[in-house]
Amino acid sequence: MAEAAEQDLLLAAAFVSDAQYNRNIPFRTSPEAVRLYHLYNHWMMRTATYFFIFLNLSLALFEEPAVYPLPFLATSVLEVLCLLVFLGRLTHFAKVTLHNVFWKDAKNICIMGAILLSLTDLGIYGVLRLYGVRSIRWSRFMRPIFLINFAESRQIRRALRSIRNTLPEITYVFLLFMFSLLMFSLMALKLFGERNLQTAEGLPYFKNYLEIVFDLYVLVTTANSPDVMMPAFDFSSWYALFFIAFVIVNTYIFMSLFLAVVYNNYKKHLKNEIRKLAYMKRRKMIEAFNLLKEEEGEQFVVREARWKQLVKLVAPDTSNSHRELLLRISDDEQKGFVDKKSFVQLADLLNIQVVTLKIRRHPLARWAPALYGSAPSRLLRGLVRHRAFVWTFDAIILINAVFIALDEDSISYAEWVFLALYVIEILLKVYTYEPREFFGKTQFWNWFDTLIIFAALTATILNATLQSTMRYNSQQILDIVFILRVLRLIRIVDSIQRFQVIMNTLINIVPTMLTFGGLTLVVYCVFAIIGMEAFHGKIQYFPANSNAPHALECGNPALKDSLFARGKYCKNNFNNFASSFIVLMELTVVNQWHVFANGFANVTGQPAKLYFIAFHIVMVIIIVNIFVSFILEAFFVEYSLEKSEVETAIEQKIQELGMGVQEDELQHEQLLDNMESAEHELEGDGGAKAQSKGLVFKIASKLASLWRHCPAG
């Protein structure tokens, strides 16, 4: 009986954990499978999976063409190791999920296919290499499949699903855009093709229809404006009207339409995802409740002891006081059990970040109470807490900014003055506020201020020591000093409330922004590998004083007198994985991307331009617009989001217990003084306030928990 109850508790914990983290994995419910499922979702297993995924992706840095060359045997062994880990992870997943579900899931088929094809390609490549035959590692562009299709990457898959669902609407707009582009290109051919105009490079102007289409497509991105217009504009000022009309229609209207369509579909599919996840979450919580329920009168409930065991199993890192707080919310009337309605909210309760704060007396108040409580000490602490103290140091930071901009040797002594003032500021704050609270885990800006100031102080002292003792000026240390000087200016952000809102929003959405980072990584990896196979070795970089043949033409005579060579873009090539990423980053920025396209088309062929157009469509028009949509939605949420019912319930219970605190109250002398540092449990009837001495709670930022578990895309 006890064993069956333990198994039910373990299974219920799996359901609650899935609901908490929005997992939708149909796992088998046998005791062995449930234990394997808990192991499958353990953070160490997930971390190891991510490690080998990124190791597999990073092999491109060490394989030919390599940034850091390693022997073929070494990279092959590492790749086989990664593939074996992936196979083991997939086998583990097969052990916990239903067999009919496993074999119908396209993700699993993709992973198995990618493993098989990668091993086959590696074997063929190795054999051909033994016989001195150079071949293409065509399976390398499949490596991002592992990043996308493992269960851990559900956020990236949701983003890709959002893109897939948005594509039909984008396609219609894109077809209209292409129709407009082709029509304007035909008009340009008829207007300028027979006038014998020439470009600044002396080439025929608008003679070839396909080149006209490409030039006008580039104009849509504004990368070649106004250069593409100038030959016609020089011939007649009236021709500027053609280009103005083209830019209005295609750049301002159609590009805005792309963003509008992407944003509208993003919101629609995001809402659908949230509805689906909410339904799945409720269903899993009901399944967990049915496993643990006991009859109490005319209703089924979960006993308090059972509830505590469940929460401890699902969230082992949660403190006892936090668990007791959640129990008080779930069992509001302290009946000793949790009903179905309250139980279903448990996953949401666990997702709300409640910061447990232990109010402590300042160490000096315990060690030297007479000194710390004296009139001069109270006056000093009052000055530090006053708003004028913040304004004073804001002014010092602005003055420091002026000195940094001047950067003259005659005022270098001022650096020591500013450093001394900043150190004094930190010491005064530590003297005024309890140090362990001042440097708490949630006090980001306090940590930032202190680390920046003391890092700058250390680097400045080290640099001065080297100059005086060795007459040696380390450029690396100087660079660090200069950077830290500028970073100190960021401290002023914390002093302006609107800046705080923006910065806190950015900090809170960083975890979800990583989803788009993963999506960008997938796109970059695929295009980088294709680019290396298509353009490797076509363009070479030579130092400025090189005497190598065609050094001025990037090692290729086809680039003679080209904008690519004249712009000295030779280092922007696809000769290795790192260089490919840099080129793709520059293409994402868009400016001068047509110079890259024309340069690589010159050394290969005109169809090479399709590669750059495809990247622009996928990355700039689709991915970047979805990223912009996400940022817009994030800020709309920050400025308009109201507290959820669960958050409101938590805050009400905290206030009822007399243990609520606002952020600004943490720095009030009456709250900080005369409080014990020991943590007390929330126990006893009606004695919560008396027992809560030294312990308070507050709800974390409203976006912190929302974006952690909200689907991206």
C-alpha positions as CSV (number, residue, x, y, z in Angstrom):
1,M,0.0,0.0,0.0
2,A,2.8,2.4,0.9
3,E,4.6,1.5,-2.2
4,A,1.6,2.2,-4.4
5,A,1.1,5.6,-2.7
6,E,4.7,6.4,-3.3
7,Q,4.3,5.5,-7.0
8,D,1.2,7.7,-7.3
9,L,3.0,10.6,-5.7
10,L,5.9,10.2,-8.1
11,L,3.5,10.1,-11.1
12,A,1.6,13.1,-9.8
13,A,4.8,15.0,-9.4
14,A,5.6,14.3,-13.1
15,F,2.2,15.7,-14.1
16,V,2.6,18.8,-12.0
17,S,6.2,19.4,-13.3
18,D,5.0,19.0,-16.9
19,A,2.2,21.6,-16.2
20,Q,4.7,23.9,-14.5
21,Y,7.1,23.9,-17.4
22,N,4.5,23.5,-20.2
23,R,5.8,20.2,-21.3
24,N,3.5,18.1,-23.4
25,I,5.1,14.7,-23.5
26,P,2.8,11.7,-23.5
27,F,4.9,9.4,-21.2
28,R,4.1,5.9,-20.0
29,T,2.8,5.7,-16.4
30,S,4.4,2.5,-15.3
31,P,6.6,3.0,-12.1
32,E,9.8,2.3,-14.0
33,A,8.9,4.6,-16.9
34,V,7.9,7.4,-14.5
35,R,11.3,7.2,-12.7
36,L,13.0,7.2,-16.1
37,Y,10.9,10.2,-17.1
38,H,12.0,12.2,-14.0
39,L,15.6,11.3,-14.9
40,Y,15.0,12.4,-18.5
41,N,13.8,15.8,-17.3
42,H,16.6,16.3,-14.7
43,W,18.5,19.5,-15.3
44,M,21.8,17.7,-15.6
45,M,20.5,15.5,-18.4
46,R,19.2,18.6,-20.2
47,T,22.4,20.5,-19.7
48,A,24.5,17.6,-21.0
49,T,22.2,17.4,-24.1
50,Y,22.7,21.1,-24.8
51,F,26.4,20.7,-24.3
52,F,26.8,18.0,-26.9
53,I,24.4,19.8,-29.3
54,F,26.6,22.9,-29.2
55,L,29.8,20.8,-29.3
56,N,28.5,19.2,-32.5
57,L,27.7,22.6,-34.0
58,S,31.1,24.0,-33.0
59,L,33.0,21.2,-34.8
60,A,32.7,23.4,-37.9
61,L,35.3,25.7,-36.3
62,F,37.8,22.8,-36.3
63,E,37.0,21.0,-39.5
64,E,38.2,22.0,-43.0
65,P,38.0,24.8,-43.7
66,A,38.9,25.4,-40.1
67,V,39.5,28.4,-37.9
68,Y,41.5,26.3,-35.5
69,P,42.5,23.1,-37.5
70,L,42.3,19.8,-35.7
71,P,43.2,16.4,-37.2
72,F,40.4,14.7,-39.1
73,L,40.5,11.8,-36.6
74,A,40.0,14.1,-33.6
75,T,36.9,15.9,-35.1
76,S,35.5,12.5,-36.3
77,V,35.8,11.0,-32.9
78,L,34.1,14.0,-31.3
79,E,31.3,13.9,-33.9
80,V,30.7,10.2,-33.4
81,L,30.6,10.8,-29.6
82,C,28.0,13.5,-30.1
83,L,25.9,11.3,-32.3
84,L,26.1,8.4,-29.8
85,V,24.9,10.8,-27.0
86,F,22.0,11.9,-29.3
87,L,21.2,8.3,-30.0
88,G,21.3,7.5,-26.2
89,R,19.0,10.5,-25.4
90,L,16.6,9.4,-28.1
91,T,16.6,5.8,-26.8
92,H,16.0,7.2,-23.3
93,F,13.0,9.1,-24.7
94,A,11.7,6.0,-26.4
95,K,11.8,4.2,-23.0
96,V,9.5,6.7,-21.4
97,T,7.0,7.6,-24.1
98,L,4.4,5.5,-25.8
99,H,5.7,3.5,-28.7
100,N,2.9,4.4,-31.1
101,V,3.4,8.1,-30.3
102,F,7.2,7.8,-30.6
103,W,7.2,6.4,-34.1
104,K,4.6,8.9,-35.3
105,D,6.5,11.9,-34.0
106,A,8.3,13.6,-36.9
107,K,10.9,15.0,-34.5
108,N,12.2,11.6,-33.6
109,I,12.3,10.5,-37.2
110,C,14.3,13.6,-38.1
111,I,16.8,12.9,-35.3
112,M,17.3,9.3,-36.3
113,G,17.6,10.2,-40.0
114,A,20.1,13.0,-39.2
115,I,22.2,10.5,-37.1
116,L,22.2,7.9,-39.8
117,L,23.0,10.3,-42.6
118,S,25.7,12.0,-40.6
119,L,27.4,8.7,-39.9
120,T,27.1,7.7,-43.5
121,D,28.5,11.0,-44.8
122,L,31.3,10.8,-42.3
123,G,32.2,7.3,-43.4
124,I,32.2,8.1,-47.1
125,Y,34.2,11.3,-46.5
126,G,36.8,9.4,-44.5
127,V,37.2,6.7,-47.1
128,L,37.5,9.2,-49.9
129,R,40.0,11.2,-47.9
130,L,42.2,8.1,-47.5
131,Y,42.4,8.0,-51.3
132,G,43.1,11.7,-51.6
133,V,39.7,12.5,-53.1
134,R,38.2,15.8,-51.9
135,S,34.5,15.6,-51.3
136,I,31.8,17.7,-49.7
137,R,30.6,17.2,-46.1
138,W,27.0,17.6,-47.1
139,S,25.6,16.4,-43.8
140,R,27.0,19.4,-41.8
141,F,24.1,21.7,-42.7
142,M,21.8,19.1,-41.0
143,R,23.5,19.6,-37.5
144,P,21.0,22.3,-36.5
145,I,18.3,19.5,-36.7
146,F,19.5,18.3,-33.3
147,L,19.0,21.8,-31.8
148,I,15.5,22.0,-33.2
149,N,14.1,18.6,-32.6
150,F,15.1,17.5,-29.2
151,A,12.4,17.9,-26.6
152,E,14.4,20.5,-24.7
153,S,14.1,22.9,-27.7
154,R,10.3,23.2,-27.6
155,Q,10.6,27.0,-27.5
156,I,12.6,27.1,-30.7
157,R,10.1,24.7,-32.3
158,R,7.2,27.0,-31.3
159,A,9.0,29.9,-32.9
160,L,9.5,27.8,-36.1
161,R,5.9,26.8,-35.9
162,S,4.9,30.4,-35.7
163,I,7.0,31.1,-38.8
164,R,5.4,28.2,-40.6
165,N,1.9,29.4,-39.7
166,T,2.8,32.9,-40.8
167,L,4.2,31.9,-44.2
168,P,0.9,31.7,-46.1
169,E,0.1,35.3,-45.2
170,I,3.6,36.5,-45.9
171,T,3.6,34.6,-49.2
172,Y,0.6,36.6,-50.5
173,V,2.2,39.9,-49.6
174,F,5.5,38.7,-51.0
175,L,3.9,37.8,-54.4
176,L,2.3,41.3,-54.6
177,F,5.7,42.8,-53.7
178,M,7.4,40.8,-56.4
179,F,4.8,41.8,-58.9
180,S,5.4,45.5,-58.0
181,L,9.1,44.9,-58.3
182,L,8.9,43.3,-61.7
183,M,6.6,46.0,-63.0
184,F,8.9,48.8,-61.8
185,S,11.9,46.9,-63.3
186,L,10.1,46.7,-66.7
187,M,9.3,50.4,-66.6
188,A,13.0,51.1,-65.7
189,L,14.1,49.0,-68.7
190,K,11.9,51.0,-71.0
191,L,12.7,54.4,-69.5
192,F,16.5,54.1,-69.2
193,G,17.6,51.1,-71.3
194,E,17.9,52.9,-74.6
195,R,19.5,56.1,-73.3
196,N,23.0,54.7,-73.3
197,L,23.6,55.8,-69.7
198,Q,26.5,54.5,-67.6
199,T,27.1,53.8,-63.9
200,A,29.9,55.4,-61.9
201,E,32.0,52.4,-62.7
202,G,31.5,52.9,-66.5
203,L,29.1,49.9,-66.9
204,P,25.9,50.0,-68.9
205,Y,23.0,51.4,-66.9
206,F,19.8,49.4,-66.7
207,K,20.4,47.4,-69.8
208,N,19.8,43.9,-68.5
209,Y,16.3,43.1,-67.0
210,L,17.5,40.6,-64.4
211,E,20.2,43.0,-63.2
212,I,17.6,45.8,-63.0
213,V,15.4,43.5,-60.8
214,F,18.3,42.9,-58.5
215,D,19.3,46.6,-58.3
216,L,15.8,47.6,-57.5
217,Y,15.5,44.9,-54.9
218,V,18.6,46.3,-53.3
219,L,17.0,49.7,-53.4
220,V,14.1,48.4,-51.4
221,T,16.6,47.7,-48.6
222,T,18.0,51.2,-49.2
223,A,21.5,49.8,-49.3
224,N,22.4,51.3,-52.7
225,S,20.5,54.6,-52.3
226,P,21.0,57.1,-53.9
227,D,23.8,55.5,-56.1
228,V,21.4,53.5,-58.2
229,M,19.4,56.6,-59.0
230,M,22.3,59.0,-59.9
231,P,22.9,58.2,-63.6
232,A,19.2,58.8,-64.4
233,F,19.0,61.8,-62.0
234,D,22.0,63.3,-63.7
235,F,20.4,62.8,-67.1
236,S,17.1,64.4,-66.0
237,S,15.8,65.6,-62.7
238,W,12.4,64.4,-63.6
239,Y,13.5,60.8,-63.4
240,A,13.9,61.2,-59.6
241,L,10.1,60.9,-59.5
242,F,10.3,57.3,-60.7
243,F,12.6,56.3,-57.8
244,I,10.6,58.3,-55.2
245,A,7.5,56.4,-56.3
246,F,9.3,53.1,-56.2
247,V,10.7,53.7,-52.7
248,I,7.3,54.8,-51.3
249,V,5.4,51.8,-52.8
250,N,8.0,49.1,-52.1
251,T,10.1,50.3,-49.1
252,Y,7.6,52.1,-47.0
253,I,4.3,50.3,-47.9
254,F,5.3,46.7,-48.7
255,M,8.0,46.5,-46.0
256,S,5.6,47.9,-43.5
257,L,3.0,45.4,-44.7
258,F,5.5,42.6,-44.0
259,L,5.9,43.7,-40.4
260,A,2.2,44.2,-40.0
261,V,1.4,40.7,-41.3
262,V,4.1,39.1,-39.3
263,Y,3.1,40.9,-36.1
264,N,-0.6,40.2,-36.5
265,N,0.0,36.5,-37.2
266,Y,2.6,36.3,-34.4
267,K,0.0,37.6,-31.9
268,K,-2.7,35.3,-33.2
269,H,-0.6,32.1,-33.1
270,L,0.9,33.2,-29.7
271,K,-2.7,33.4,-28.3
272,N,-3.5,29.9,-29.7
273,E,-0.3,28.5,-28.2
274,I,-1.2,29.9,-24.8
275,R,-4.8,28.6,-25.0
276,K,-3.5,25.1,-25.9
277,L,-0.9,25.2,-23.1
278,A,-3.5,26.4,-20.6
279,Y,-5.7,23.5,-21.6
280,M,-2.9,21.0,-21.3
281,K,-1.8,22.4,-18.0
282,R,-5.2,22.1,-16.5
283,R,-5.6,18.5,-17.8
284,K,-2.3,17.4,-16.3
285,M,-3.1,19.1,-12.9
286,I,-6.5,17.2,-12.8
287,E,-4.7,14.0,-13.5
288,A,-2.3,14.7,-10.7
289,F,-5.3,15.5,-8.4
290,N,-7.1,12.3,-9.3
291,L,-4.0,10.3,-8.2
292,L,-3.8,12.0,-4.8
293,K,-7.4,12.7,-3.9
294,E,-9.1,11.4,-0.8
295,E,-12.8,11.7,0.1
296,E,-13.7,14.4,2.6
297,G,-17.5,14.7,3.1
298,E,-19.1,15.3,-0.2
299,Q,-15.9,16.3,-2.1
300,F,-12.5,14.9,-3.0
301,V,-9.5,16.7,-1.6
302,V,-5.7,16.4,-1.2
303,R,-4.5,16.1,2.4
304,E,-2.1,18.7,3.7
305,A,0.7,16.2,4.4
306,R,0.3,14.7,0.9
307,W,0.3,18.2,-0.7
308,K,3.6,19.1,1.1
309,Q,5.2,15.9,-0.1
310,L,4.2,16.7,-3.7
311,V,5.5,20.3,-3.6
312,K,8.8,19.2,-2.0
313,L,9.2,16.6,-4.8
314,V,8.3,19.0,-7.6
315,A,10.2,22.0,-6.3
316,P,12.9,20.7,-3.9
317,D,14.7,24.1,-3.8
318,T,11.7,25.9,-2.4
319,S,12.2,27.0,1.2
320,N,10.0,25.7,4.0
321,S,8.6,29.2,4.6
322,H,7.7,29.5,0.9
323,R,6.0,26.1,0.9
324,E,4.0,27.1,4.0
325,L,3.0,30.4,2.2
326,L,1.8,28.5,-0.8
327,L,-0.2,26.1,1.5
328,R,-1.8,29.0,3.2
329,I,-3.0,30.2,-0.2
330,S,-4.2,26.8,-1.4
331,D,-5.8,26.0,2.0
332,D,-7.1,29.5,2.8
333,E,-9.4,28.4,5.6
334,Q,-6.7,26.1,7.1
335,K,-9.0,23.0,6.9
336,G,-6.0,20.7,6.6
337,F,-6.7,19.8,2.9
338,V,-6.7,21.4,-0.6
339,D,-9.7,21.2,-2.8
340,K,-9.6,20.5,-6.5
341,K,-10.0,24.2,-7.6
342,S,-7.1,25.3,-5.4
343,F,-5.0,22.3,-6.3
344,V,-5.2,23.0,-10.1
345,Q,-3.6,26.4,-9.4
346,L,-0.5,24.8,-8.0
347,A,1.5,24.9,-11.3
348,D,0.8,28.6,-11.6
349,L,1.7,29.2,-8.0
350,L,5.0,27.6,-8.5
351,N,5.7,29.7,-11.5
352,I,5.1,33.0,-9.6
353,Q,8.5,34.2,-8.3
354,V,8.1,35.0,-4.6
355,V,11.2,36.5,-3.1
356,T,11.8,35.4,0.5
357,L,13.5,38.2,2.4
358,K,15.1,37.7,5.8
359,I,15.2,41.0,7.5
360,R,18.4,41.3,9.5
361,R,20.0,43.8,11.8
362,H,23.0,45.4,10.5
363,P,26.2,43.7,11.8
364,L,27.4,47.0,13.3
365,A,24.1,47.3,15.2
366,R,25.0,44.0,16.9
367,W,28.8,44.5,17.3
368,A,28.8,48.2,18.2
369,P,25.2,49.3,19.0
370,A,26.2,52.4,20.8
371,L,28.3,53.7,17.8
372,Y,25.8,52.6,15.1
373,G,22.9,54.0,17.0
374,S,24.5,57.3,17.9
375,A,23.2,60.6,16.6
376,P,26.0,61.2,14.0
377,S,25.5,57.7,12.7
378,R,21.8,58.2,12.4
379,L,22.3,61.5,10.6
380,L,24.8,59.9,8.2
381,R,22.4,57.1,7.4
382,G,19.6,59.5,6.9
383,L,21.7,61.5,4.4
384,V,22.5,58.3,2.5
385,R,18.8,57.3,2.3
386,H,17.8,60.8,1.1
387,R,17.0,61.3,-2.5
388,A,19.6,64.1,-2.7
389,F,22.3,61.5,-2.1
390,V,21.3,59.8,-5.3
391,W,21.0,63.0,-7.2
392,T,24.5,64.1,-6.0
393,F,26.1,61.0,-7.4
394,D,24.1,61.2,-10.6
395,A,25.6,64.7,-11.1
396,I,29.1,63.2,-10.3
397,I,28.6,60.6,-13.0
398,L,27.6,63.2,-15.6
399,I,30.7,65.3,-14.7
400,N,32.8,62.1,-14.9
401,A,31.3,61.6,-18.4
402,V,32.6,65.0,-19.5
403,F,36.1,64.1,-18.2
404,I,36.0,60.8,-20.0
405,A,35.1,62.6,-23.3
406,L,38.0,65.0,-22.8
407,D,40.4,62.2,-22.1
408,E,43.4,64.6,-21.7
409,D,46.6,63.7,-19.8
410,S,46.4,67.0,-17.9
411,I,43.2,65.9,-16.1
412,S,44.1,62.2,-15.6
413,Y,44.4,62.9,-11.9
414,A,40.6,63.4,-11.9
415,E,40.2,59.7,-12.5
416,W,41.5,58.9,-9.0
417,V,39.1,61.5,-7.5
418,F,36.1,59.9,-9.2
419,L,37.2,56.4,-8.2
420,A,37.5,57.6,-4.6
421,L,34.1,59.1,-4.7
422,Y,32.5,55.9,-6.1
423,V,34.2,53.8,-3.5
424,I,33.0,56.1,-0.7
425,E,29.5,55.8,-2.1
426,I,29.6,52.0,-2.0
427,L,31.0,52.0,1.6
428,L,28.4,54.5,2.8
429,K,25.6,52.3,1.3
430,V,27.0,49.2,2.9
431,Y,27.3,51.0,6.2
432,T,23.6,52.2,5.9
433,Y,22.0,49.0,4.5
434,E,22.4,45.5,5.8
435,P,25.2,44.0,3.6
436,R,23.5,40.6,2.9
437,E,20.3,42.4,1.7
438,F,22.3,45.0,-0.2
439,F,24.1,42.2,-2.1
440,G,21.1,39.9,-2.4
441,K,20.5,37.7,-5.4
442,T,17.9,40.1,-6.7
443,Q,19.9,43.3,-6.3
444,F,21.3,43.4,-9.8
445,W,22.2,47.1,-9.8
446,N,24.0,47.0,-6.5
447,W,26.2,44.1,-7.8
448,F,26.8,45.9,-11.1
449,D,27.8,49.2,-9.4
450,T,30.2,47.4,-7.0
451,L,31.8,45.1,-9.5
452,I,32.3,47.9,-12.1
453,I,33.8,50.3,-9.5
454,F,36.2,47.9,-7.9
455,A,37.2,46.4,-11.3
456,A,38.0,49.8,-12.5
457,L,39.9,50.6,-9.3
458,T,42.0,47.4,-9.6
459,A,42.8,47.9,-13.3
460,T,43.8,51.5,-12.7
461,I,46.0,50.6,-9.8
462,L,47.6,47.8,-11.8
463,N,48.2,50.1,-14.8
464,A,49.7,52.8,-12.6
465,T,52.0,50.2,-10.9
466,L,53.2,48.9,-14.2
467,Q,53.9,52.4,-15.5
468,S,55.9,53.4,-12.3
469,T,57.9,50.2,-11.7
470,M,58.5,48.8,-15.1
471,R,57.9,51.8,-17.3
472,Y,55.6,49.6,-19.3
473,N,52.2,50.6,-20.5
474,S,50.0,47.5,-21.1
475,Q,47.5,48.3,-23.9
476,Q,45.3,45.5,-22.8
477,I,45.0,46.9,-19.3
478,L,44.4,50.4,-20.7
479,D,41.6,49.0,-22.9
480,I,40.0,47.5,-19.8
481,V,40.3,50.7,-17.9
482,F,38.7,52.7,-20.7
483,I,35.9,50.3,-21.1
484,L,35.2,50.2,-17.3
485,R,35.2,54.0,-17.3
486,V,32.4,54.1,-19.9
487,L,30.5,51.3,-18.2
488,R,30.3,53.3,-15.0
489,L,28.0,55.7,-16.9
490,I,25.3,53.0,-17.1
491,R,24.8,53.4,-13.3
492,I,22.7,56.5,-14.0
493,V,20.1,54.2,-15.6
494,D,19.1,52.9,-12.2
495,S,18.2,56.5,-11.0
496,I,15.5,57.3,-13.6
497,Q,12.3,55.4,-13.2
498,R,11.4,55.1,-16.9
499,F,14.9,53.9,-17.6
500,Q,14.4,51.2,-14.9
501,V,11.2,50.0,-16.6
502,I,12.9,49.6,-19.9
503,M,16.0,48.0,-18.5
504,N,14.0,45.6,-16.3
505,T,11.9,44.7,-19.3
506,L,15.0,43.9,-21.2
507,I,16.5,41.9,-18.3
508,N,13.3,39.9,-17.8
509,I,12.8,38.9,-21.4
510,V,16.5,37.8,-21.9
511,P,15.6,34.1,-21.3
512,T,13.0,34.2,-24.0
513,M,15.2,36.3,-26.3
514,L,17.5,33.3,-26.2
515,T,14.9,31.4,-28.2
516,F,15.4,33.8,-31.1
517,G,19.1,33.5,-30.5
518,G,18.7,29.8,-31.1
519,L,16.6,30.4,-34.1
520,T,19.2,32.8,-35.5
521,L,21.9,30.3,-34.8
522,V,20.0,27.6,-36.8
523,V,19.7,30.0,-39.8
524,Y,23.3,31.1,-39.6
525,C,24.7,27.6,-39.3
526,V,22.8,26.4,-42.4
527,F,23.7,29.4,-44.5
528,A,27.3,29.5,-43.2
529,I,27.9,25.8,-44.2
530,I,26.2,26.3,-47.6
531,G,28.3,29.5,-48.1
532,M,31.5,27.7,-47.2
533,E,30.8,24.9,-49.7
534,A,29.9,27.4,-52.5
535,F,32.4,30.2,-51.9
536,H,35.3,28.7,-50.0
537,G,38.7,29.9,-51.3
538,K,37.2,32.2,-54.0
539,I,38.2,35.3,-52.0
540,Q,41.4,35.7,-50.0
541,Y,42.6,38.2,-47.5
542,F,46.1,39.7,-47.7
543,P,47.8,42.2,-45.3
544,A,48.2,45.7,-46.5
545,N,51.9,45.3,-47.3
546,S,51.5,41.9,-49.1
547,N,53.3,41.4,-52.5
548,A,51.1,38.4,-53.4
549,P,49.6,38.4,-56.9
550,H,46.2,40.0,-57.1
551,A,46.5,41.0,-53.4
552,L,44.6,44.2,-54.2
553,E,41.8,42.2,-55.9
554,C,41.4,39.8,-52.9
555,G,43.4,37.2,-54.7
556,N,41.0,37.0,-57.6
557,P,41.4,39.0,-60.8
558,A,37.6,38.8,-61.3
559,L,37.3,41.5,-58.6
560,K,39.6,44.0,-60.3
561,D,38.1,47.5,-60.1
562,S,35.0,46.2,-58.2
563,L,33.4,47.9,-55.3
564,F,34.2,44.8,-53.2
565,A,37.9,45.1,-53.8
566,R,38.0,48.9,-53.6
567,G,36.1,48.8,-50.3
568,K,38.8,46.4,-49.0
569,Y,36.2,43.8,-48.1
570,C,38.6,40.9,-48.7
571,K,38.4,39.7,-45.1
572,N,34.6,39.2,-45.5
573,N,34.7,35.7,-47.0
574,F,33.4,32.2,-46.5
575,N,36.8,30.6,-46.0
576,N,35.9,29.3,-42.5
577,F,33.0,29.1,-40.1
578,A,33.9,32.2,-38.1
579,S,34.3,34.4,-41.1
580,S,31.1,33.1,-42.5
581,F,29.2,34.1,-39.4
582,I,30.7,37.6,-39.6
583,V,29.6,37.9,-43.2
584,L,26.1,36.8,-42.3
585,M,26.0,39.3,-39.4
586,E,26.9,42.0,-41.8
587,L,24.2,40.8,-44.3
588,T,21.7,40.9,-41.5
589,V,22.6,44.6,-40.9
590,V,21.7,45.0,-44.6
591,N,24.0,48.0,-45.4
592,Q,26.3,47.3,-48.4
593,W,24.9,43.7,-48.7
594,H,24.7,44.2,-52.5
595,V,28.4,44.8,-52.6
596,F,28.9,41.4,-51.1
597,A,26.4,39.8,-53.5
598,N,28.1,41.3,-56.5
599,G,31.5,40.5,-55.3
600,F,30.8,36.8,-54.8
601,A,28.8,36.7,-58.1
602,N,31.9,38.1,-59.9
603,V,34.1,35.2,-58.6
604,T,31.5,32.5,-59.1
605,G,28.5,33.4,-61.3
606,Q,25.4,35.6,-61.3
607,P,23.2,32.8,-59.7
608,A,25.3,33.4,-56.5
609,K,23.1,36.4,-55.9
610,L,20.2,34.1,-55.1
611,Y,22.0,32.9,-52.0
612,F,22.2,36.5,-50.7
613,I,18.6,37.2,-51.6
614,A,17.4,34.0,-49.9
615,F,19.3,35.0,-46.8
616,H,17.8,38.5,-46.8
617,I,14.2,37.1,-47.2
618,V,14.6,34.4,-44.4
619,M,16.7,36.4,-41.9
620,V,15.7,40.1,-42.4
621,I,12.1,39.9,-43.7
622,I,10.9,36.9,-41.6
623,I,13.2,36.3,-38.5
624,V,14.0,40.0,-37.7
625,N,10.3,41.0,-38.2
626,I,9.3,38.2,-35.8
627,F,11.9,39.4,-33.3
628,V,10.6,43.0,-33.6
629,S,7.1,41.7,-33.0
630,F,8.2,39.9,-29.9
631,I,9.9,43.0,-28.5
632,L,6.8,45.1,-29.2
633,E,4.6,42.6,-27.5
634,A,7.0,42.4,-24.5
635,F,6.9,46.2,-24.0
636,F,3.1,46.2,-24.4
637,V,2.9,43.6,-21.7
638,E,5.2,45.5,-19.4
639,Y,3.2,48.7,-19.7
640,S,-0.3,47.2,-19.6
641,L,-0.1,43.8,-17.8
642,E,-2.3,43.4,-14.8
643,K,-1.6,41.0,-12.0
644,S,-3.1,37.5,-12.6
645,E,-5.6,36.0,-10.2
646,V,-2.9,33.8,-8.7
647,E,-0.5,36.7,-8.2
648,T,-3.3,38.7,-6.5
649,A,-4.1,35.7,-4.2
650,I,-0.4,35.4,-3.2
651,E,-0.1,39.2,-2.5
652,Q,-3.3,39.2,-0.5
653,K,-2.2,36.2,1.6
654,I,1.2,37.9,2.2
655,Q,-0.5,41.1,3.4
656,E,-2.9,39.1,5.6
657,L,0.0,37.4,7.3
658,G,1.6,40.8,7.8
659,M,4.7,39.8,5.9
660,G,4.4,42.0,2.8
661,V,7.1,44.4,1.8
662,Q,7.6,46.8,-1.1
663,E,11.0,47.3,-2.8
664,D,11.5,50.8,-1.3
665,E,10.5,49.6,2.2
666,L,13.6,47.4,2.3
667,Q,15.7,50.5,2.7
668,H,13.7,52.1,5.5
669,E,15.4,52.4,8.8
670,Q,12.4,51.4,10.9
671,L,12.1,48.1,9.0
672,L,15.8,47.3,9.0
673,D,16.5,48.1,12.6
674,N,15.8,45.7,15.5
675,M,15.0,42.7,13.3
676,E,16.4,39.2,14.0
677,S,18.2,37.4,11.2
678,A,16.8,33.9,11.9
679,E,14.3,32.4,9.6
680,H,11.0,31.5,11.2
681,E,8.4,29.0,9.9
682,L,4.9,30.2,9.3
683,E,3.2,28.0,11.9
684,G,0.6,28.3,14.6
685,D,-3.0,29.6,14.6
686,G,-3.3,33.3,14.4
687,G,0.3,33.8,15.3
688,A,1.7,34.5,11.9
689,K,2.6,38.1,12.6
690,A,4.4,37.2,15.8
691,Q,6.2,34.3,14.2
692,S,7.2,36.3,11.1
693,K,9.8,38.5,12.8
694,G,12.8,38.7,10.5
695,L,11.0,37.2,7.4
696,V,9.0,39.0,4.7
697,F,7.9,38.2,1.1
698,K,7.4,40.1,-2.1
699,I,6.3,39.3,-5.6
700,A,9.1,39.5,-8.1
701,S,8.9,41.5,-11.3
702,K,5.7,40.8,-13.2
703,L,7.5,39.8,-16.3
704,A,10.1,37.6,-14.6
705,S,7.8,34.6,-14.3
706,L,5.6,35.3,-17.3
707,W,8.4,35.2,-19.9
708,R,10.1,32.2,-18.3
709,H,7.3,29.9,-19.1
710,C,5.4,31.7,-21.9
711,P,5.9,30.2,-25.3
712,A,8.1,32.1,-27.7
713,G,6.3,32.2,-31.0
